[in-house]
Amino acid sequence: MDTILLPFSPRFIVLTICAVVTALLLLVGIFDPKVFKIVLIPLIIFGALTLLGIRDLTQKGHAVLRNYPISAHVRFLLEEIRPEMRQYFFESEKDGMPFSRDTRAVVYQRAKMVLDKRPFGTQEDVYREGYEWMHHSVAPKPHADQKFRITIGGPDCTRPYSASVFNISAMSFGALSPNAVRALNAGAKKGGFAHDTGEGGVSPYHREMGGDIIWEVGSGYFGCRNRDGTFNPELFASVAGDDQIKMVELKISQGAKPGHGGVLPAAKVSEEISKIRGVPMGEDCISPAYHRAFSTPLQMMEFVAQMRKLSGGKPAGFKMCIGHPWEFLAICKAMKESGLYPDFIVVDGNEGGTGAAPLEFMDHLGMPMREGVNFVHNALVGIGARDRIKIGASGKIATAFDMARAMAIGADWCNSARGFMFSLGCIQSLSCHTDRCPTGVTSQDPIRNRALYVPDKIDRVYNYHHNTLHALTELLAAAGLEHTKDLRPIHFSQRSSTTDVRTFAQLYPALRPGELLEGTQDRRYRDAWAMARADSFQPAG
């Protein structure tokens, strides 16, 4: 009896109705040809739904479709539009992730040169644990007219670079569309700031607009590799000698997926990408998780020095997300032992973005940016090398407060990737890895990326940079400071409970100059320093 009634159960009733309606319409059309034209369209619709239901019953990939033919497709539809529904109708101004609606809105407003002020008071819960603020002064300074620039290049650098304190973080062509790269680089040229290429190589779209370039070289050595994937010094020198390239950066790891390599399938290696990256067509494009050009801290410092020499004396440095503390301290020991120092270090945090990464890597691997920046800053102070090495910070930086906070705990400048993507029109659809970006920022589909109108976006990139630095100027003036280099941990506080507040100076204790060399008792560094070896990334003992 239960089997007979099964077609009329809630699970199958939609299929049953569609089948019955299809049969009735078919019978009506057969017995009365005059009515057939009227019922043809409904017949096609209900017939198609019936066939879909039969397919659902017989397929083996989705259990929910076998149990709920036709109606289960509503579930998949709702699941498909769930991010958009949440973003547009349910999340508050402060809830959205990775970036809140409020943060995205202020970037859009500054990029479009529309009012970026807020009414009625803060929507932050200023008594929640983790709330942070910057201290103001009763003797504020006049707003500085300068653009906040720093000089990057140590004693071994013959062609130092005067950099803005706010630059475009590493995003490769391939991850970004051609029009996105064009707009970013042209905006950087107009605003006098730098554009990091990402590890995908220097593309024609970077060169086309003439903006300052930081060339990032990853473990795939794209744009400077031999056919077998090893580093090619002569090819590197020929590319790095271009006057448009202002600095060369060795990528050790990326915050969103540290220690994880990548593969671009052979089917996606177009003729254009093959030429730019220097990889053969018809083969997978491998970006290994490790470098083949060096395997020890000492060899790594030699490689950075080689990059500086081959580039004609331009600033050379490296980017990494901090992992095992002793490994970075091993690099510090290698600096002291070899006398070879980078000109800069970019610290990427595990909150940084990427086109695609495994969930476990994105959520739980690597040190967050602020802890990483402060760790690197203290380590360089501890070996007496901080004055010759500049530190960049990268990881979820979009506003002037984000920049000031990072600089207070050790950064000299900040990079932003997703902030500049928002200025291009990115709506945080979280579809970067699908090639279906709705705004054409990350899509390689020419129909989609043509929607990104370059002349308009150039101005928006420039406006976002300009207005964010203006906001930084206002923050510094309110705090009684004149330059970003004046920011210190004492200028910020964090609420650790509803009744307890600590300054950043308490949260991020400083090392004395040379303290690591003298023998520190600070537990954050003491044991890791003892484990660090200049000749190996493996811990001593």
C-alpha positions as CSV (number, residue, x, y, z in Angstrom):
1,M,0.0,0.0,0.0
2,D,2.8,2.4,0.9
3,T,4.4,1.8,-2.5
4,I,1.2,2.6,-4.3
5,L,0.8,5.9,-2.5
6,L,4.5,6.9,-2.9
7,P,3.8,9.0,-6.0
8,F,1.4,11.1,-3.9
9,S,3.9,11.6,-1.0
10,P,5.3,15.1,-0.5
11,R,8.7,13.9,-1.9
12,F,7.3,12.9,-5.3
13,I,4.1,14.9,-5.6
14,V,5.7,17.6,-7.8
15,L,6.9,15.0,-10.3
16,T,3.5,13.3,-10.2
17,I,1.6,16.6,-10.9
18,C,4.0,17.4,-13.8
19,A,3.5,13.9,-15.3
20,V,-0.3,14.0,-14.9
21,V,-0.6,17.5,-16.4
22,T,1.7,16.5,-19.3
23,A,-0.5,13.5,-20.0
24,L,-3.7,15.5,-19.8
25,L,-2.4,18.2,-22.1
26,L,-1.2,15.6,-24.6
27,L,-4.6,13.9,-24.6
28,V,-6.4,17.2,-25.1
29,G,-4.1,18.1,-28.0
30,I,-4.6,14.7,-29.6
31,F,-8.4,14.7,-29.4
32,D,-8.9,18.4,-30.3
33,P,-6.3,19.6,-32.8
34,K,-7.7,23.1,-32.6
35,V,-6.7,23.4,-29.0
36,F,-3.2,21.9,-29.6
37,K,-1.7,25.2,-30.5
38,I,-3.0,26.7,-27.2
39,V,-1.6,23.9,-25.0
40,L,1.7,23.4,-26.9
41,I,3.8,25.7,-24.7
42,P,2.4,24.4,-21.4
43,L,2.9,20.9,-22.8
44,I,6.6,21.6,-23.5
45,I,7.1,23.1,-20.1
46,F,5.4,20.3,-18.1
47,G,6.9,17.7,-20.4
48,A,10.4,19.0,-19.8
49,L,9.8,19.1,-16.0
50,T,8.6,15.5,-16.2
51,L,11.7,14.4,-18.1
52,L,13.9,16.3,-15.6
53,G,12.1,14.5,-12.7
54,I,12.7,11.1,-14.3
55,R,16.4,12.0,-14.8
56,D,16.5,13.0,-11.1
57,L,15.1,9.6,-10.1
58,T,17.6,7.7,-12.2
59,Q,20.8,9.7,-11.6
60,K,23.2,8.5,-8.9
61,G,25.2,11.7,-8.1
62,H,22.8,13.5,-5.8
63,A,20.8,11.6,-3.1
64,V,18.5,14.6,-2.5
65,L,17.5,14.7,-6.2
66,R,16.6,10.9,-6.1
67,N,14.4,11.5,-3.1
68,Y,12.9,14.9,-4.1
69,P,12.8,15.0,-7.9
70,I,12.3,18.4,-9.5
71,S,11.6,20.2,-6.1
72,A,15.2,19.6,-4.9
73,H,16.4,21.9,-7.7
74,V,14.9,24.8,-5.6
75,R,17.4,23.9,-2.9
76,F,20.4,24.2,-5.3
77,L,19.0,27.5,-6.7
78,L,18.7,28.9,-3.2
79,E,22.2,27.7,-2.3
80,E,23.6,29.3,-5.4
81,I,22.2,32.7,-4.6
82,R,22.7,32.4,-0.8
83,P,25.9,34.7,-0.7
84,E,24.1,37.4,-2.7
85,M,21.0,37.2,-0.5
86,R,23.0,37.4,2.7
87,Q,25.2,40.3,1.4
88,Y,22.3,42.4,0.0
89,F,19.5,41.8,2.5
90,F,20.7,40.3,5.8
91,E,24.3,41.3,6.8
92,S,24.7,44.4,8.8
93,E,27.2,47.2,8.0
94,K,29.8,45.5,10.1
95,D,29.2,41.8,9.5
96,G,30.4,41.0,6.0
97,M,33.5,38.9,5.5
98,P,36.2,39.1,4.4
99,F,35.4,42.8,4.3
100,S,32.4,44.4,5.9
101,R,29.8,46.4,3.9
102,D,31.0,49.5,5.7
103,T,34.6,49.0,4.6
104,R,33.6,48.2,1.0
105,A,31.4,51.3,1.0
106,V,34.1,53.7,2.1
107,V,36.4,52.4,-0.7
108,Y,33.7,52.8,-3.3
109,Q,32.9,56.3,-2.1
110,R,36.5,57.4,-2.1
111,A,37.1,55.9,-5.5
112,K,34.1,57.6,-6.9
113,M,34.8,61.0,-5.1
114,V,31.5,61.0,-3.4
115,L,30.8,61.8,0.3
116,D,32.4,59.2,2.5
117,K,31.2,60.6,5.9
118,R,28.8,58.7,8.3
119,P,25.9,60.2,10.4
120,F,24.6,59.7,13.9
121,G,27.6,58.0,15.5
122,T,29.6,54.8,15.3
123,Q,28.0,51.4,14.7
124,E,30.9,49.7,16.5
125,D,30.4,48.2,19.9
126,V,33.2,50.2,21.6
127,Y,32.9,48.0,24.7
128,R,33.4,44.6,23.0
129,E,36.5,42.6,23.4
130,G,39.0,43.4,20.7
131,Y,37.8,46.9,19.9
132,E,40.7,49.1,18.9
133,W,41.2,52.9,18.7
134,M,43.9,55.5,18.0
135,H,44.7,58.2,20.6
136,H,44.2,61.8,19.6
137,S,46.1,64.8,20.9
138,V,44.9,68.0,22.6
139,A,47.5,69.8,20.5
140,P,46.7,68.5,16.9
141,K,49.0,69.4,14.1
142,P,48.1,71.2,10.8
143,H,47.5,68.7,8.0
144,A,50.7,67.8,6.3
145,D,51.0,68.6,2.6
146,Q,53.4,65.8,1.8
147,K,52.4,62.6,0.2
148,F,54.2,60.4,2.8
149,R,57.0,58.8,0.9
150,I,59.8,56.6,2.1
151,T,63.2,55.7,0.5
152,I,63.7,52.0,0.1
153,G,67.3,50.8,-0.5
154,G,70.1,49.9,2.0
155,P,73.8,50.6,1.8
156,D,74.3,48.0,-0.9
157,C,71.6,49.5,-3.2
158,T,72.8,51.9,-5.8
159,R,69.3,52.8,-7.2
160,P,67.0,53.4,-4.2
161,Y,63.3,53.9,-4.8
162,S,61.2,56.7,-3.3
163,A,58.0,54.8,-2.6
164,S,54.5,55.9,-1.5
165,V,53.5,54.4,1.8
166,F,50.4,52.9,0.1
167,N,50.9,50.6,-2.9
168,I,49.1,47.9,-4.9
169,S,49.8,44.5,-3.5
170,A,50.8,41.5,-5.6
171,M,48.2,40.3,-8.1
172,S,49.2,38.4,-11.2
173,F,47.9,38.8,-14.7
174,G,45.8,35.7,-15.1
175,A,44.4,36.2,-11.6
176,L,43.4,39.6,-12.9
177,S,41.9,40.5,-16.2
178,P,43.9,42.5,-18.8
179,N,41.7,45.6,-18.2
180,A,42.1,45.3,-14.5
181,V,45.9,45.3,-14.8
182,R,45.8,48.2,-17.2
183,A,43.6,50.3,-14.9
184,L,45.7,49.5,-11.8
185,N,49.0,50.4,-13.4
186,A,47.7,53.6,-15.0
187,G,46.2,54.6,-11.7
188,A,49.5,54.0,-10.0
189,K,51.3,56.1,-12.6
190,K,48.8,59.0,-12.2
191,G,49.1,58.8,-8.4
192,G,52.9,58.2,-8.2
193,F,52.7,54.8,-6.4
194,A,53.8,51.3,-7.2
195,H,52.1,48.3,-8.7
196,D,53.3,44.8,-7.7
197,T,53.1,42.3,-10.6
198,G,52.5,39.2,-8.5
199,E,54.4,36.0,-9.4
200,G,52.8,35.6,-12.9
201,G,55.5,37.8,-14.6
202,V,55.6,41.2,-16.1
203,S,52.8,41.3,-18.7
204,P,52.3,43.7,-21.6
205,Y,49.4,45.1,-19.7
206,H,51.8,46.1,-16.9
207,R,54.1,47.8,-19.3
208,E,51.5,49.5,-21.5
209,M,50.6,52.2,-19.0
210,G,54.1,53.0,-17.7
211,G,53.4,52.9,-14.0
212,D,56.1,52.0,-11.4
213,I,56.4,48.2,-11.1
214,I,57.6,46.0,-8.3
215,W,58.5,42.7,-10.1
216,E,57.7,39.7,-7.9
217,V,59.5,36.5,-8.7
218,G,58.1,33.3,-7.2
219,S,59.2,29.7,-7.1
220,G,58.1,29.2,-10.8
221,Y,60.5,32.0,-11.9
222,F,58.0,33.1,-14.4
223,G,59.5,35.5,-16.9
224,C,63.0,34.5,-15.9
225,R,63.2,30.7,-16.2
226,N,64.9,28.1,-18.2
227,R,62.7,25.5,-20.0
228,D,63.2,23.1,-17.1
229,G,61.9,25.6,-14.6
230,T,65.2,26.7,-13.1
231,F,66.2,30.3,-12.6
232,N,67.8,32.1,-15.6
233,P,70.1,35.0,-14.5
234,E,70.5,36.5,-18.0
235,L,66.8,36.6,-18.7
236,F,66.2,38.1,-15.2
237,A,68.7,40.8,-15.8
238,S,67.2,41.7,-19.2
239,V,63.8,42.1,-17.7
240,A,64.8,43.7,-14.4
241,G,66.9,46.3,-16.2
242,D,63.7,48.0,-17.5
243,D,63.4,51.5,-16.0
244,Q,59.7,50.9,-15.3
245,I,60.7,48.2,-12.8
246,K,61.7,50.0,-9.6
247,M,62.2,47.0,-7.2
248,V,62.6,43.2,-7.4
249,E,60.8,41.0,-4.9
250,L,61.4,37.3,-4.1
251,K,58.2,35.6,-3.1
252,I,58.9,33.0,-0.4
253,S,55.2,32.5,0.7
254,Q,51.8,34.1,0.4
255,G,49.6,34.7,3.4
256,A,46.4,33.1,2.1
257,K,48.2,29.8,1.2
258,P,51.7,29.7,2.7
259,G,53.7,26.7,1.8
260,H,51.3,25.7,-1.0
261,G,52.3,25.6,-4.7
262,G,50.0,25.9,-7.6
263,V,49.2,24.3,-11.0
264,L,47.8,26.1,-14.1
265,P,46.4,23.2,-16.2
266,A,47.8,22.8,-19.7
267,A,44.4,23.6,-21.1
268,K,44.5,27.0,-19.6
269,V,48.1,27.8,-20.7
270,S,47.2,30.1,-23.6
271,E,49.8,31.4,-26.1
272,E,49.8,34.7,-24.3
273,I,50.4,33.2,-20.8
274,S,53.0,30.9,-22.3
275,K,54.9,33.9,-23.7
276,I,54.6,36.0,-20.5
277,R,55.6,33.3,-18.1
278,G,58.1,31.5,-20.3
279,V,56.4,28.2,-20.0
280,P,55.6,25.7,-22.9
281,M,52.1,25.3,-24.2
282,G,50.5,21.9,-23.8
283,E,52.1,21.3,-20.4
284,D,50.9,22.0,-16.9
285,C,52.4,25.3,-15.5
286,I,53.8,24.4,-12.1
287,S,54.5,26.8,-9.4
288,P,56.3,24.7,-6.8
289,A,55.8,25.1,-3.0
290,Y,59.6,25.6,-2.6
291,H,62.5,27.3,-4.4
292,R,65.0,25.4,-6.4
293,A,67.5,28.2,-6.6
294,F,68.4,28.0,-2.9
295,S,67.8,25.7,0.1
296,T,69.4,27.4,3.1
297,P,69.2,30.8,4.7
298,L,72.7,31.7,3.6
299,Q,71.9,30.7,0.0
300,M,68.7,32.7,0.1
301,M,70.6,35.9,1.1
302,E,73.1,35.2,-1.7
303,F,70.1,34.9,-4.1
304,V,68.6,38.2,-2.9
305,A,72.0,39.9,-3.4
306,Q,72.2,38.4,-6.9
307,M,68.8,39.8,-7.7
308,R,70.0,43.2,-6.7
309,K,73.2,43.0,-8.7
310,L,71.4,41.6,-11.8
311,S,68.8,44.4,-11.7
312,G,71.5,47.0,-11.8
313,G,71.5,47.9,-8.1
314,K,67.7,48.3,-7.6
315,P,66.2,47.5,-4.2
316,A,65.9,43.7,-3.7
317,G,63.9,42.1,-1.0
318,F,61.5,39.2,-0.2
319,K,57.9,38.6,0.8
320,M,56.8,36.0,3.2
321,C,54.1,35.0,5.7
322,I,55.8,34.1,9.0
323,G,55.6,30.5,9.9
324,H,58.1,28.8,12.2
325,P,59.7,31.6,14.1
326,W,63.2,30.0,14.0
327,E,63.1,30.0,10.2
328,F,62.9,33.8,10.0
329,L,65.5,34.1,12.8
330,A,67.7,31.7,10.8
331,I,67.4,34.2,7.9
332,C,68.5,37.0,10.4
333,K,71.5,34.9,11.4
334,A,72.4,34.4,7.8
335,M,72.3,38.2,7.3
336,K,74.7,38.7,10.1
337,E,77.0,35.9,9.1
338,S,77.2,36.7,5.4
339,G,76.9,40.5,5.5
340,L,74.2,40.3,2.8
341,Y,71.0,42.1,3.6
342,P,67.7,42.6,1.8
343,D,66.6,46.2,1.2
344,F,63.1,45.4,2.2
345,I,60.8,42.6,3.6
346,V,57.1,42.5,2.8
347,V,55.2,40.6,5.6
348,D,52.0,39.0,4.3
349,G,49.4,37.9,6.9
350,N,47.3,34.8,6.8
351,E,44.2,37.1,6.5
352,G,45.5,38.0,3.0
353,G,43.5,37.2,-0.1
354,T,44.0,34.9,-3.1
355,G,42.0,33.7,-6.1
356,A,41.7,30.2,-4.6
357,A,43.1,28.3,-1.7
358,P,42.3,25.2,0.4
359,L,40.1,26.1,3.3
360,E,42.6,24.7,5.9
361,F,45.4,26.9,4.5
362,M,43.3,30.0,4.2
363,D,41.8,29.7,7.7
364,H,44.5,28.1,9.9
365,L,48.0,28.3,8.4
366,G,50.4,31.1,8.9
367,M,50.8,34.1,11.3
368,P,48.4,37.0,11.1
369,M,49.8,40.2,9.6
370,R,50.1,42.3,12.7
371,E,51.9,39.6,14.7
372,G,54.1,38.9,11.7
373,V,55.0,42.6,11.2
374,N,55.8,43.1,14.8
375,F,57.9,39.9,14.9
376,V,59.9,40.9,11.9
377,H,60.4,44.4,13.2
378,N,61.6,43.2,16.6
379,A,63.9,40.6,15.0
380,L,65.6,43.2,12.8
381,V,65.9,45.5,15.8
382,G,67.3,42.7,17.8
383,I,70.1,42.1,15.3
384,G,70.8,45.8,14.8
385,A,69.6,45.8,11.1
386,R,66.3,47.7,11.3
387,D,67.7,50.9,10.0
388,R,68.8,49.4,6.7
389,I,65.8,47.3,6.0
390,K,62.3,48.6,5.3
391,I,59.2,46.6,6.1
392,G,56.0,46.5,4.1
393,A,52.7,45.1,5.5
394,S,50.2,43.2,3.4
395,G,47.0,41.6,4.6
396,K,43.4,43.1,4.7
397,I,44.5,46.7,4.6
398,A,41.8,49.0,3.1
399,T,41.5,52.2,5.2
400,A,43.8,54.8,6.7
401,F,43.2,53.3,10.2
402,D,44.4,49.9,8.9
403,M,47.6,51.6,7.6
404,A,48.3,53.6,10.8
405,R,47.8,50.5,13.0
406,A,50.3,48.5,10.9
407,M,52.8,51.2,10.9
408,A,52.6,51.7,14.6
409,I,53.8,48.2,15.2
410,G,56.6,48.1,12.7
411,A,55.7,48.6,9.1
412,D,57.2,51.4,6.9
413,W,54.6,51.1,4.2
414,C,51.4,49.1,3.4
415,N,50.2,47.2,0.4
416,S,46.6,46.5,-0.5
417,A,45.2,44.1,-3.1
418,R,41.5,43.8,-2.4
419,G,41.1,47.5,-1.5
420,F,42.3,48.4,-5.0
421,M,40.1,45.6,-6.4
422,F,37.1,47.4,-4.8
423,S,38.2,50.6,-6.3
424,L,37.9,48.9,-9.7
425,G,34.3,47.8,-8.9
426,C,34.8,44.4,-7.3
427,I,31.6,43.6,-5.3
428,Q,33.0,40.7,-3.2
429,S,31.0,38.1,-5.1
430,L,33.5,35.5,-4.0
431,S,33.7,34.1,-7.5
432,C,37.3,34.9,-8.3
433,H,38.2,31.2,-8.9
434,T,35.2,30.5,-11.2
435,D,36.2,32.8,-14.1
436,R,32.6,34.3,-13.8
437,C,33.5,37.5,-12.0
438,P,30.5,39.8,-12.5
439,T,32.5,42.9,-12.8
440,G,35.3,41.6,-15.0
441,V,38.1,42.2,-12.5
442,T,39.3,38.6,-12.2
443,S,37.7,37.0,-15.3
444,Q,39.7,36.1,-18.4
445,D,36.4,36.0,-20.4
446,P,36.8,38.9,-22.9
447,I,33.0,39.5,-22.8
448,R,33.0,39.8,-19.1
449,N,36.2,41.9,-18.7
450,R,35.2,44.3,-21.4
451,A,32.7,45.6,-18.8
452,L,35.6,47.1,-16.9
453,Y,36.0,50.4,-18.7
454,V,39.7,51.3,-18.2
455,P,39.6,55.2,-18.5
456,D,37.0,55.4,-15.8
457,K,38.7,52.9,-13.5
458,I,42.1,54.7,-13.8
459,D,40.6,57.7,-12.1
460,R,38.9,55.5,-9.4
461,V,42.2,53.8,-8.6
462,Y,43.9,57.2,-8.3
463,N,41.1,58.7,-6.2
464,Y,41.1,55.8,-3.8
465,H,44.8,56.1,-3.2
466,H,44.7,59.9,-2.9
467,N,41.7,60.0,-0.6
468,T,43.0,57.2,1.7
469,L,46.3,59.1,2.1
470,H,44.3,62.2,2.8
471,A,42.4,60.3,5.6
472,L,45.7,59.2,6.9
473,T,46.9,62.8,7.0
474,E,43.9,63.7,9.0
475,L,44.4,60.9,11.5
476,L,48.1,61.8,12.0
477,A,47.2,65.5,12.5
478,A,44.6,64.6,15.0
479,A,47.1,62.5,16.9
480,G,49.6,65.4,16.9
481,L,52.0,63.7,14.5
482,E,53.5,64.9,11.2
483,H,54.6,61.7,9.4
484,T,53.8,58.0,9.4
485,K,57.3,57.3,10.7
486,D,56.2,59.0,14.0
487,L,53.6,56.4,14.7
488,R,54.4,54.2,17.8
489,P,52.6,51.4,19.7
490,I,51.7,53.9,22.4
491,H,49.3,55.7,20.0
492,F,46.9,52.7,19.9
493,S,44.8,50.8,22.5
494,Q,42.8,47.6,22.5
495,R,40.0,46.5,24.8
496,S,40.8,43.0,26.1
497,S,37.6,42.8,28.2
498,T,34.7,45.1,29.1
499,T,36.8,46.6,31.9
500,D,40.4,46.1,30.8
501,V,42.3,48.2,28.2
502,R,45.9,47.7,27.1
503,T,48.0,49.9,24.8
504,F,49.8,48.3,21.8
505,A,53.0,49.0,23.7
506,Q,51.8,46.4,26.2
507,L,50.4,44.0,23.6
508,Y,53.6,44.2,21.4
509,P,56.6,44.5,23.7
510,A,59.7,45.8,22.0
511,L,63.2,44.4,21.9
512,R,66.2,46.6,22.5
513,P,68.7,47.2,19.6
514,G,71.0,44.3,19.4
515,E,69.2,42.3,22.1
516,L,69.1,39.1,20.1
517,L,72.9,39.2,19.6
518,E,73.5,40.0,23.3
519,G,71.2,37.1,24.4
520,T,67.6,38.0,25.0
521,Q,65.5,36.6,27.9
522,D,62.3,37.4,26.0
523,R,60.5,34.1,25.7
524,R,59.0,35.0,22.4
525,Y,62.4,35.0,20.8
526,R,64.9,33.3,23.2
527,D,64.1,29.7,22.3
528,A,63.5,30.3,18.6
529,W,66.8,32.2,18.4
530,A,68.6,29.3,20.0
531,M,67.0,26.9,17.4
532,A,67.9,29.1,14.4
533,R,70.8,28.1,12.1
534,A,72.2,30.2,9.3
535,D,73.1,27.1,7.3
536,S,69.7,25.4,7.5
537,F,66.0,26.1,7.9
538,Q,65.8,23.0,10.1
539,P,66.0,23.8,13.9
540,A,69.2,23.1,15.8
541,G,69.1,20.2,18.1
